[in-house]
Amino acid sequence: MTLTPNLTLRDVRASDLAAVMGLNNTAGSSILPMDAPQLNHLYQHADYFRVAEVDGHLAGFLIALRDSTPHASSNFQWFRGHCERFVYIDRVVIGDLHRGHGLGRTFYADVQSYAEVRSPHLACEVFLEPRDDVSVLFHGVFGFQETGQQVMPESGRRVSLLLKALDCYPFVCDTYPDGLPALSWLTPRNPPEGEPQLRAAGQA
């Protein structure tokens, strides 16, 4: 008999950051490496930063930012120049032991629920050099369409820039012109101030 694991999606905590960076930097060529200052910046500024726990163990994470959030990524900046409003998926990582069990779809359904009441588009990119066919197929099936390509100056790799139209957003704007209702599941992420952050390698 196969037991269903105990899955929890929750906002990231400062105590998760070392494990998050470990997952990111062992994920392979489909994810760009990340250092402590980059992760600390995302911890402080990302509008959506959630982790998945499976049976109490960190199994993956997804980071997303709104178009007004400070972020230096060339892909994020590309979308700023080509799309008026969007929520951008900066990266999603699933640990090796938890791949192939639908956790990526769970994350994407969750981030779409966050985005579709705040923006008309969900944005991301997939690598074309080397081509990541698993990611290309996943995003195509999930409803993303290519809106452009570029070679990333920070890595020299070509990417496909993808957008998904969030068709319910006009309804949200028309129904709640003065802002979203005060419901717990609509509360924006507020990164806590003063918590210890991940230190750079070799820093005491």
C-alpha positions in Angstrom: 0.0 0.0 0.0 1.3 3.5 -0.9 0.9 6.1 1.8 0.0 9.6 0.8 2.7 11.9 2.1 1.8 14.8 4.4 2.2 17.8 2.1 2.2 21.4 3.4 2.8 24.6 1.3 3.8 27.6 3.5 5.6 30.9 3.4 9.4 30.5 3.6 11.1 31.2 7.0 14.6 32.5 7.6 15.5 29.1 9.0 14.7 27.5 5.6 17.2 29.6 3.6 20.2 27.2 3.9 18.1 24.3 2.7 16.5 26.4 -0.1 20.0 27.3 -1.4 21.1 23.7 -1.2 18.1 22.6 -3.3 18.7 25.4 -5.8 22.4 24.8 -6.3 22.0 21.0 -6.7 19.1 21.2 -9.1 21.2 20.9 -12.3 21.5 23.0 -15.5 17.8 24.0 -15.6 18.2 26.3 -12.6 20.7 29.1 -12.4 23.0 28.9 -9.3 22.3 31.4 -6.4 24.5 32.8 -3.7 23.7 34.1 -0.3 23.2 37.8 -1.2 20.9 36.9 -4.1 18.8 34.6 -1.8 18.7 37.2 1.0 17.4 39.8 -1.5 14.6 37.4 -2.7 13.8 36.6 0.9 13.4 40.3 1.7 11.5 41.3 -1.5 9.7 38.4 -3.2 6.0 38.8 -3.2 5.5 35.0 -3.3 8.1 32.7 -1.7 6.7 29.4 -0.5 8.2 26.1 0.3 6.8 22.6 0.2 7.2 20.3 3.2 6.6 16.5 2.7 6.5 14.6 5.9 8.2 17.5 7.6 11.1 17.7 5.1 11.7 20.6 2.7 10.9 19.2 -0.7 10.9 22.3 -3.0 10.2 26.0 -3.3 8.8 28.6 -5.7 9.7 32.3 -5.8 7.6 34.8 -7.7 7.6 38.6 -7.9 5.2 41.3 -9.1 6.2 43.6 -11.9 6.9 46.5 -9.4 9.3 44.5 -7.2 13.0 45.4 -7.4 14.8 42.6 -9.3 17.9 42.6 -11.5 17.2 39.4 -13.6 17.5 40.1 -17.3 14.4 38.0 -17.9 12.4 39.9 -15.4 13.6 43.1 -17.0 12.6 41.8 -20.4 9.0 41.3 -19.2 9.0 44.8 -17.8 9.8 46.1 -21.2 7.2 44.0 -23.0 4.3 43.5 -20.6 2.6 46.2 -18.5 1.5 44.0 -15.6 2.5 40.5 -14.6 3.6 38.2 -11.8 7.0 36.6 -12.7 8.0 33.1 -11.6 11.7 33.6 -10.9 12.4 29.9 -10.1 10.8 26.7 -9.0 12.8 23.8 -7.6 11.7 20.3 -6.6 14.2 18.1 -4.8 15.3 14.9 -6.5 13.4 12.6 -4.1 10.1 14.3 -4.8 10.1 14.8 -8.6 7.5 13.1 -10.7 4.8 13.2 -8.0 2.9 16.3 -9.1 4.5 18.8 -6.8 5.4 21.2 -9.6 1.7 21.3 -10.7 0.7 21.9 -7.0 3.1 24.9 -6.9 1.9 26.3 -10.2 -1.8 26.0 -9.2 -0.9 27.8 -5.9 1.1 30.6 -7.5 -1.6 31.1 -10.2 -4.2 31.5 -7.4 -2.0 34.2 -5.9 -1.4 35.9 -9.3 -4.9 35.8 -10.9 -6.4 38.2 -8.3 -3.5 40.6 -8.7 -2.4 40.6 -12.3 -3.6 39.8 -15.9 -0.5 37.7 -16.7 1.8 35.0 -15.2 5.3 35.1 -16.6 8.3 32.8 -16.7 11.0 31.5 -18.9 12.4 28.1 -20.0 15.9 27.3 -21.2 16.4 26.5 -24.9 20.2 26.1 -24.6 20.4 23.3 -23.6 16.7 22.7 -24.4 14.8 21.6 -21.4 11.9 19.6 -23.0 10.4 18.6 -19.7 10.0 22.2 -18.8 8.8 23.2 -22.3 6.1 20.6 -22.3 5.1 21.3 -18.7 4.6 25.0 -19.4 2.8 24.4 -22.7 0.3 22.0 -21.1 -0.2 24.5 -18.3 -1.3 27.2 -20.8 1.8 29.3 -21.3 2.6 30.7 -24.7 5.9 32.0 -26.0 6.0 35.8 -26.4 9.7 36.2 -27.2 13.2 34.9 -26.9 16.5 36.3 -25.6 20.1 35.4 -24.8 20.6 36.1 -21.1 23.7 38.4 -20.7 24.4 36.9 -17.2 24.7 33.3 -18.5 24.9 33.4 -22.4 22.0 30.9 -22.6 19.0 31.4 -24.8 15.6 31.3 -23.2 12.0 31.3 -24.3 9.9 34.0 -22.5 6.4 32.7 -21.7 3.2 34.4 -20.6 -0.1 32.9 -19.4 -3.2 35.2 -19.6 -5.2 35.1 -16.4 -8.7 35.5 -17.7 -10.5 36.1 -14.4 -8.5 39.2 -13.6 -11.0 41.6 -15.2 -13.7 40.1 -13.1 -11.7 40.7 -10.0 -11.0 44.4 -11.0 -14.7 45.0 -11.8 -16.0 43.3 -8.6 -13.4 44.8 -6.2 -12.4 48.2 -7.6 -11.3 49.4 -4.2 -9.1 46.4 -3.4 -9.3 42.8 -2.5 -11.5 41.7 0.5 -9.8 41.2 3.9 -9.6 37.4 3.7 -6.8 35.4 5.2 -5.9 33.6 2.0 -5.6 36.9 0.2 -3.2 38.5 2.7 0.1 39.5 1.0 3.4 38.1 2.1 5.2 40.5 4.5 8.8 39.3 5.0 9.6 39.7 8.7 12.2 42.2 9.6 15.1 41.6 11.9 15.3 37.8 11.4 18.8 36.3 10.8 19.6 35.9 7.1 21.7 33.4 5.3 25.4 34.3 5.6 27.8 34.2 2.7 30.3 31.3 2.6 33.2 31.9 5.0 31.4 34.7 6.9 31.4 34.3 10.7 
